[in-house]
Amino acid sequence: MAVFTQVSPQDLNPVIEQFSLGRIVLLEGIGAGIENTNYFLNTSKNGQLSRWVLTIFEAMESAELPFFVSLTQHLASKGLAVPAALQDSKGQSLFKIQGKDAMIVPCFDGAAKTDMEIEDCAAAGKWLAHMHHAVADFDGDRKLVRDSAWMQEHLNALKNSDMPRDDFALLEECVERYSVYQRELDQCSRGTVHGDLFKDNVLFGEQNISGVIDFYHACTEGFLFDLAVCANDWAMTASGRHDSAKLSALVEAYQSEKPWSDAESACWPLFLELAALRFWISRLVSKYLAGYQQESLAGDTIKDPNAMRDIIIQLRA
């Protein structure tokens, strides 16, 4: 959620009129995040203040966006606090601004945490289980983007980069290893996953989770991939190792709502490795290969690749 595209209130006024939001009170860029441009947007209508987030899509294809609109609206209809896109009088959610696709979603109360407690991990486990139950009757489908071909493409691109040679050798080995164990993961239960449940995508109110945001990695994948992404960020010690108490809280809370099959129990370590591998690659690409993320006008768009590398090393020790 960085700022790549500058938008003024004057630019946005036609959209405000289209969605009958009244008048703009605040339009403020959000510097956190790494992929889309986001602004806090406050509007006033008939004396009532409403809080929104304006999202401008920097790299995603227009044809993909209706999937995310449908997914978040479906989850919201199931009672989950997710940013379902606002609709205009014609039922449309997507619009253009500065020549780019955009939409407006509710702004939730609460804030992301940087240090997770055991009870926070348990809350995340329950939330993911509820989401995975909720998508059982969701008829949308988005093909996995970060598959073997995606890995190989970026492996080839990183070959002549400045990344350390020892790291590249490990990466090459991990990509080859995935091509083998992928068949085991495919035997586990699958459906639409969030795909990016890092700490900064979950908001906490006074008591519990108040909102989950950023569904733009959602796709069809093994459900335990979601849990693994969360584990590799939420359930870690300061030294970068899995915290056994937090990891147990996350897993047990999930299993209390959605028990694992034998295949899922056997594949859990592989899902942890896969989650680390995919985000290691994406962070390496952001760090070593030029791309639009280098053009951010606000916010730090580069996350440390070594954190994901170290998880893989730990898992394979």
C-alpha positions as CSV (number, residue, x, y, z in Angstrom):
1,M,0.0,0.0,0.0
2,A,2.6,2.5,-1.1
3,V,2.1,5.7,-3.1
4,F,3.0,5.5,-6.8
5,T,0.3,7.7,-8.3
6,Q,-0.4,11.2,-7.1
7,V,-4.1,12.1,-6.8
8,S,-5.6,15.5,-5.9
9,P,-9.1,16.1,-4.5
10,Q,-9.9,17.8,-7.8
11,D,-9.0,14.6,-9.7
12,L,-11.3,12.6,-7.4
13,N,-14.3,14.8,-7.4
14,P,-16.0,13.1,-10.4
15,V,-15.7,9.8,-8.6
16,I,-17.1,11.2,-5.4
17,E,-20.1,12.4,-7.4
18,Q,-20.4,9.0,-9.2
19,F,-20.7,7.2,-5.8
20,S,-22.8,9.9,-4.1
21,L,-20.3,10.3,-1.3
22,G,-20.9,14.0,-0.6
23,R,-17.7,16.1,-0.4
24,I,-14.0,15.2,0.4
25,V,-12.8,16.1,3.9
26,L,-9.5,14.3,3.7
27,L,-7.3,12.7,1.0
28,E,-4.0,11.4,2.4
29,G,-1.6,9.0,0.9
30,I,-0.7,5.7,2.8
31,G,3.0,5.0,2.7
32,A,2.9,1.5,4.1
33,G,2.8,-1.5,1.7
34,I,4.5,-2.4,-1.5
35,E,2.2,-3.0,-4.5
36,N,-0.8,-0.6,-5.0
37,T,-1.3,3.1,-4.4
38,N,-3.7,3.7,-1.4
39,Y,-5.2,6.9,0.1
40,F,-7.2,7.5,3.2
41,L,-10.4,9.1,2.0
42,N,-12.8,10.8,4.4
43,T,-16.1,12.2,3.0
44,S,-19.0,14.1,4.5
45,K,-22.6,13.8,3.4
46,N,-25.6,15.3,5.2
47,G,-23.4,16.0,8.2
48,Q,-22.2,12.4,8.5
49,L,-18.5,11.6,8.2
50,S,-17.5,8.3,6.4
51,R,-14.1,6.8,6.2
52,W,-12.8,5.0,3.1
53,V,-9.7,3.8,1.4
54,L,-9.0,4.6,-2.3
55,T,-7.0,1.9,-4.0
56,I,-5.3,2.4,-7.3
57,F,-4.0,-0.7,-9.0
58,E,-0.5,-0.2,-10.3
59,A,0.3,-3.6,-12.0
60,M,-2.7,-5.8,-11.9
61,E,-4.5,-6.6,-15.2
62,S,-8.0,-5.1,-15.5
63,A,-9.5,-8.5,-16.3
64,E,-8.4,-9.8,-12.9
65,L,-10.0,-7.2,-10.8
66,P,-13.7,-8.4,-10.9
67,F,-12.5,-11.6,-9.1
68,F,-11.3,-9.6,-6.1
69,V,-14.5,-7.5,-6.0
70,S,-16.6,-10.6,-6.0
71,L,-14.5,-12.4,-3.4
72,T,-14.6,-9.5,-0.9
73,Q,-18.3,-9.0,-1.4
74,H,-18.9,-12.7,-0.9
75,L,-16.9,-12.8,2.3
76,A,-18.5,-9.6,3.6
77,S,-21.9,-11.3,3.0
78,K,-20.8,-14.1,5.3
79,G,-20.1,-11.7,8.1
80,L,-16.3,-11.4,7.7
81,A,-14.8,-7.9,8.2
82,V,-13.1,-7.5,4.8
83,P,-12.9,-4.4,2.4
84,A,-15.8,-5.1,0.1
85,A,-15.8,-2.6,-2.8
86,L,-18.3,0.2,-2.8
87,Q,-20.9,0.1,-5.6
88,D,-22.4,3.1,-7.5
89,S,-26.0,3.3,-8.5
90,K,-25.4,1.0,-11.4
91,G,-23.8,-1.7,-9.3
92,Q,-20.3,-0.9,-10.6
93,S,-17.3,-0.8,-8.3
94,L,-14.3,-0.3,-10.6
95,F,-13.4,3.0,-12.2
96,K,-10.5,4.8,-13.8
97,I,-8.4,7.6,-12.3
98,Q,-5.2,8.9,-13.9
99,G,-5.7,6.2,-16.5
100,K,-5.5,3.4,-13.9
101,D,-8.1,1.0,-12.4
102,A,-9.3,2.0,-8.9
103,M,-12.0,1.3,-6.3
104,I,-13.1,2.6,-3.0
105,V,-13.5,0.3,0.1
106,P,-14.5,0.9,3.7
107,C,-11.7,1.9,6.1
108,F,-11.8,-0.2,9.3
109,D,-11.1,0.8,12.8
110,G,-8.1,-0.6,14.5
111,A,-4.5,-0.9,13.6
112,A,-1.9,-3.5,12.6
113,K,0.4,-4.9,15.3
114,T,4.1,-5.6,14.9
115,D,4.5,-7.8,18.0
116,M,2.0,-10.7,18.1
117,E,0.9,-12.4,21.3
118,I,-0.2,-16.0,21.6
119,E,-3.8,-15.0,21.7
120,D,-3.3,-12.9,18.5
121,C,-2.0,-16.0,16.7
122,A,-5.0,-18.0,17.9
123,A,-7.3,-15.3,16.6
124,A,-5.6,-15.5,13.2
125,G,-6.0,-19.3,13.1
126,K,-9.7,-19.0,13.8
127,W,-10.2,-16.2,11.3
128,L,-8.5,-18.2,8.5
129,A,-10.6,-21.3,9.3
130,H,-13.8,-19.2,9.1
131,M,-12.7,-17.7,5.8
132,H,-11.9,-21.2,4.4
133,H,-15.4,-22.4,5.3
134,A,-16.9,-19.2,3.9
135,V,-15.4,-19.8,0.4
136,A,-16.9,-23.2,0.1
137,D,-19.8,-21.8,-2.0
138,F,-17.8,-19.0,-3.7
139,D,-17.9,-19.7,-7.4
140,G,-15.0,-17.4,-8.4
141,D,-11.7,-18.9,-9.4
142,R,-8.2,-17.3,-9.9
143,K,-5.4,-19.5,-11.1
144,L,-2.3,-19.7,-9.0
145,V,0.2,-17.1,-10.2
146,R,3.3,-18.0,-8.3
147,D,3.6,-21.5,-9.7
148,S,6.6,-23.5,-10.9
149,A,6.8,-21.4,-14.1
150,W,6.7,-18.2,-12.2
151,M,9.5,-19.5,-9.9
152,Q,11.7,-20.6,-12.9
153,E,11.1,-17.3,-14.7
154,H,12.4,-15.3,-11.8
155,L,15.2,-17.7,-11.0
156,N,16.5,-17.2,-14.5
157,A,16.2,-13.4,-14.1
158,L,18.0,-13.4,-10.8
159,K,20.9,-15.6,-12.1
160,N,22.9,-12.6,-13.3
161,S,21.8,-10.2,-10.5
162,D,23.9,-9.0,-7.5
163,M,22.3,-11.5,-5.1
164,P,24.9,-13.6,-3.2
165,R,25.9,-16.7,-5.1
166,D,25.4,-19.0,-2.1
167,D,21.8,-17.7,-1.9
168,F,21.2,-18.3,-5.5
169,A,22.5,-21.8,-5.3
170,L,20.0,-22.4,-2.4
171,L,17.2,-20.8,-4.3
172,E,17.9,-23.0,-7.3
173,E,17.8,-26.1,-5.1
174,C,14.5,-25.0,-3.5
175,V,12.8,-24.3,-6.8
176,E,13.8,-27.8,-8.0
177,R,12.6,-29.3,-4.7
178,Y,9.2,-27.7,-5.1
179,S,8.7,-29.2,-8.5
180,V,8.9,-32.6,-6.7
181,Y,6.9,-32.1,-3.5
182,Q,4.2,-30.0,-5.3
183,R,2.4,-33.3,-6.1
184,E,2.0,-34.0,-2.4
185,L,0.6,-30.6,-1.6
186,D,-2.0,-31.1,-4.4
187,Q,-3.6,-33.9,-2.4
188,C,-4.6,-31.5,0.4
189,S,-7.9,-29.6,0.6
190,R,-7.9,-26.5,-1.6
191,G,-10.0,-23.4,-2.3
192,T,-9.6,-19.7,-2.5
193,V,-7.0,-18.4,0.0
194,H,-6.0,-14.9,1.1
195,G,-2.4,-15.6,0.2
196,D,-0.8,-12.7,2.0
197,L,-1.8,-12.8,5.7
198,F,1.2,-10.9,7.0
199,K,0.9,-8.8,10.2
200,D,0.3,-5.5,8.2
201,N,-2.8,-7.0,6.5
202,V,-4.7,-7.6,9.8
203,L,-6.2,-4.8,11.9
204,F,-6.9,-5.3,15.6
205,G,-9.5,-3.4,17.6
206,E,-9.6,-3.3,21.4
207,Q,-10.5,-6.9,21.7
208,N,-10.0,-8.9,18.5
209,I,-9.5,-8.7,14.8
210,S,-11.4,-5.8,13.4
211,G,-10.6,-6.2,9.7
212,V,-8.5,-8.2,7.2
213,I,-7.3,-6.3,4.1
214,D,-5.3,-6.8,0.9
215,F,-6.7,-9.8,-0.9
216,Y,-4.7,-9.2,-4.1
217,H,-2.7,-12.4,-3.7
218,A,-5.9,-14.5,-3.4
219,C,-6.1,-17.5,-5.7
220,T,-6.9,-21.2,-5.6
221,E,-4.4,-23.0,-3.5
222,G,-4.1,-25.5,-0.6
223,F,-5.7,-23.9,2.4
224,L,-2.7,-24.6,4.6
225,F,-0.7,-22.2,2.4
226,D,-2.6,-19.4,4.1
227,L,-1.8,-20.7,7.5
228,A,1.9,-21.1,6.6
229,V,2.2,-17.5,5.3
230,C,0.8,-16.4,8.6
231,A,3.0,-18.7,10.7
232,N,6.2,-17.4,8.9
233,D,5.4,-13.9,10.0
234,W,3.3,-14.0,13.2
235,A,4.8,-17.0,15.0
236,M,8.5,-16.0,14.9
237,T,11.1,-15.2,17.6
238,A,13.3,-12.2,17.5
239,S,16.1,-14.4,16.2
240,G,14.0,-15.5,13.2
241,R,13.0,-19.0,14.4
242,H,9.5,-20.3,14.8
243,D,8.1,-19.7,18.2
244,S,6.6,-23.0,19.3
245,A,3.9,-21.6,21.6
246,K,2.7,-19.1,19.0
247,L,2.8,-21.7,16.2
248,S,0.8,-24.1,18.3
249,A,-1.8,-21.5,19.1
250,L,-2.2,-20.6,15.5
251,V,-2.5,-24.2,14.3
252,E,-4.7,-25.5,17.2
253,A,-7.1,-22.6,16.8
254,Y,-7.4,-23.4,13.1
255,Q,-7.9,-27.1,13.7
256,S,-10.6,-26.4,16.3
257,E,-12.7,-24.9,13.5
258,K,-11.4,-26.9,10.5
259,P,-9.6,-30.2,11.4
260,W,-6.7,-31.3,9.2
261,S,-6.7,-34.5,7.1
262,D,-3.8,-36.9,7.4
263,A,-2.4,-35.6,4.2
264,E,-2.4,-32.0,5.5
265,S,-0.7,-33.0,8.8
266,A,2.1,-34.7,6.7
267,C,2.4,-31.7,4.4
268,W,2.5,-28.9,6.9
269,P,6.3,-28.6,7.0
270,L,6.3,-28.4,3.2
271,F,3.6,-25.7,3.2
272,L,5.8,-23.7,5.6
273,E,8.8,-24.1,3.2
274,L,6.7,-23.1,0.1
275,A,5.3,-20.0,1.8
276,A,8.8,-18.9,2.6
277,L,10.1,-19.7,-0.9
278,R,7.5,-17.7,-2.7
279,F,8.0,-14.6,-0.6
280,W,11.7,-15.0,-0.7
281,I,11.6,-14.9,-4.5
282,S,9.2,-11.9,-4.6
283,R,11.4,-10.0,-2.2
284,L,14.5,-10.8,-4.1
285,V,12.9,-9.5,-7.3
286,S,11.9,-6.3,-5.5
287,K,15.5,-5.9,-4.2
288,Y,17.6,-6.9,-7.1
289,L,15.5,-6.4,-10.3
290,A,14.3,-3.1,-11.4
291,G,10.5,-2.7,-11.4
292,Y,7.7,-0.2,-10.7
293,Q,8.2,-0.6,-6.9
294,Q,11.4,1.4,-7.3
295,E,9.3,4.4,-8.3
296,S,7.3,4.8,-5.0
297,L,6.7,8.4,-4.1
298,A,6.2,7.5,-0.4
299,G,6.7,4.5,1.8
300,D,9.3,1.7,2.0
301,T,8.5,-0.9,-0.7
302,I,11.4,-3.3,-0.1
303,K,11.1,-6.1,2.5
304,D,14.1,-8.1,3.7
305,P,14.5,-11.3,1.6
306,N,16.8,-12.9,4.1
307,A,14.0,-13.4,6.7
308,M,12.3,-15.8,4.3
309,R,15.7,-17.4,3.3
310,D,16.4,-18.1,7.0
311,I,13.1,-19.8,7.5
312,I,13.9,-22.2,4.7
313,I,17.3,-22.9,6.2
314,Q,15.7,-23.5,9.6
315,L,13.1,-25.8,8.3
316,R,15.6,-27.9,6.4
317,A,18.2,-28.1,9.2
